[in-house]
């Protein structure tokens, strides 16, 4: 869907209105969407992904949406950031309006709101309920897995559960059996997501006591935010709202992931191969390697764009381990390093274990 297919958009909007799930592209990653005002529909997202019920989802809004419908308090900082960055990859955490179901916030009194800039997403959100609804949508993958950046990634992730069939209508519950709505009614194809990692998440729900807090780094940096609101966001504290994609282990392929300095890649690869380990490598430096590898650009924007596709491609080689050359540090790389740290979290000690075997 290189151009917006209005017939497909209309059908997808009607499916959402009927309580079904629809996968759609955003500029960050592909989302798995449901009517944010229907707890039953939102429950189908959790069932399809295998997502814990207390892990919040982000509500996506059409351009020009009425924030006061969704949030009970809208500070001046929120309006300034909306004016500066929406549509775009910034999610704002605000106090949830009382009539908005807490299913979207994992039972919390807050809500995450975003207006995506992808033309297909904007068309869908504008068609859904005449542009006055909200679509709850985490990334369109099984919980904890690598986020999808193409429509094919979504189809691969939910093979057998996409398209017409029993269970793609509104149904009566969140399970996976016939007629219960756990299938994905449609996958809208908008090409590759241009940003490639999830949105920046900023908490503005506790300004009086904690100021703005950066819950998840992304394409929009803390400095860009500070340039708008005149205050640098702080780091998350123990009382910060739970937010999408912030668990320690997340964004992970099936194969373990290990981060390693560029100078040690060749030597480590050779040692692992000497022990008959199949290793795939993701790197950005000019390193001469044999075997499965993906080379990403050496700039943070280009690297982020290709990261998840590279993790998926290397995972599909059947490797025992995905070795990732650690990217540079610095603010511009915070989003990339955050995703890689979480992808590798459950794999600590894997290199040592393989070398000692």
C-alpha positions, -999 to +999 in steps of 0.1 A: +000+000+000+024+026-012-005+050-017-034+051+007-060+025-004-092+041+007-113+009+002-089-010+025-089+019+050-127+019+051-129-019+056-102-018+083-120+011+101-153-009+100-135-039+114-122-019+143-156-004+150-170-040+151-144-049+178-119-067+156-081-064+155-063-046+127-025-044+121-014-011+106+018+008+098+032+037+117+064+056+112+079+038+142+068+001+139+036-017+129+009-017+155-018-042+164-049-021+169-083-023+186-110+002+197-094+018+228-129+024+243-139-012+242-123-033+270-133-065+251-115-054+220-084-043+239-085-077+257-081-093+222-048-075+217-035-089+250-047-124+240-032-123+205+001-111+218+003-131+250+008-097+267+005-093+305-027-075+314-009-049+335+014-038+307-002-006+292-008+001+255-006+034+237-038+050+223-033+064+188-053+095+178-062+112+145-046+146+137-065+173+156-081+149+181-096+164+213-071+156+240-095+166+267-117+136+258-089+113+267-070+131+295-084+147+326-054+171+329-036+186+299-007+208+310+007+236+289+038+214+283+017+187+267+001+212+243+034+227+233+049+192+226+018+183+206+022+214+185+059+207+180+060+169+174+026+156+164+020+139+141+052+121+150+070+095+172+062+110+207+039+094+232+027+116+261+016+100+294-012+121+309-039+116+336-066+094+321-101+107+318-125+088+341-146+075+312-117+059+293-113+022+303-083+014+323-078-016+301-055+006+280-034+016+309-029-017+328-052-005+355-033+028+361-049+063+363-028+075+333-031+070+295-004+071+268-015+092+238+002+095+204-007+108+169+014+089+143+026+105+111+024+076+087-001+084+060-019+050+063-021+053+100-035+089+098-060+078+072-072+048+093-075+070+125-094+097+106-118+071+092-123+052+125-154+067+142-151+097+120-117+106+135-131+109+170-121+074+182-088+061+196-070+030+185-051+011+212-020-004+196+012-020+209+036-034+184+021-061+162+042-091+174+041-117+201+049-102+235+086-096+241+096-104+205+112-082+179+089-055+167+077-056+131+087-029+106+069-044+075+036-060+069+053-093+061+069-093+095+034-091+110+021-119+088+051-140+098+046-133+134+009-143+134+010-169+107-024-186+105-042-159+125-046-132+098-075-126+076-111-138+073-121-168+094-137-177+127-127-154+155-120-122+136-153-106+145-163-089+177-171-122+195-177-125+232-143-127+248-105-124+245-095-160+240-082-178+209-110-202+200-136-198+171-158-167+173-139-150+201-122-123+181-085-132+186-077-133+149-064-103+130-090-091+106-066-072+083-030-062+079-026-028+062+006-026+042+024+008+043+059-003+033+088-002+058+084+019+089+107+049+084+118+054+120+122+017+128+121+018+167+092+027+189+082+062+200+097+083+227+075+081+258+074+111+281+055+112+314+037+145+321+013+131+346+033+141+377+047+175+367+041+192+400+061+166+420+085+150+395+086+172+364+087+156+330+102+121+330+116+102+300+102+067+303+115+054+269+140+070+246+133+071+209+137+092+177+127+124+195+155+132+220+154+146+255+172+177+242+145+183+216+118+180+243+137+204+265+140+229+237+102+230+236+093+230+273+124+246+288+132+217+311+153+185+306+133+153+313+144+133+343+150+096+345+123+071+356+118+066+393+102+037+412+068+055+412+068+063+375+039+049+355+044+016+338+048+022+301+048+001+269+081-015+260+100-008+292+104-042+307+141-053+312+138-081+286+120-070+254+125-067+216+142-101+216+147-126+187+146-164+194+184-167+193+203-151+222+218-117+215+252-106+228+267-071+225+304-068+220+329-041+212+339-038+176+375-046+182+366-079+197+341-091+170+365-110+147+383-128+175+351-137+194+335-149+162+365-171+154+365-186+189+328-194+187+331-209+153+360-231+165+335-246+189+311-253+161+287-226+170+266-210+143+269-172+147+252-144+129+267-109+132+252-074+130+278-047+126+282-012+114+321-010+111+340-021+081+348-056+094+358-084+071+336-114+081+324-146+066+290-162+072+256-147+081+258-110+087+239-077+084+257-044+080+238-014+093+246+023+087+269+041+111+245+069+119+218+065+146+189+072+123+199+048+096+208+022+122+174+024+139+157+021+106+174-012+099+178-027+134+146-048+138+147-061+102+184-071+108+175-089+140+147-108+123+169-117+093+198-130+114+173-149+136+160-167+105+195-181+097+191-205+126+221-191+144+230-202+179+239-166+187+234-132+172+266-112+179+260-074+177+288-049+175+279-024+202+269+009+188+284+042+199+272+059+231+257+094+233+223+109+233+216+103+196+221+066+201+200+063+233+170+047+216+190+021+197+211+012+227+179+009+249+164-016+224+196-036+221+201-037+259+166-051+264+170-076+235+202-089+251+190-088+287+180-125+289+212-137+271+238-126+297+267-150+298+259-168+266+293-162+250+311-175+280+289-205+282+295-214+246+332-209+248+334-232+279+313-259+265 
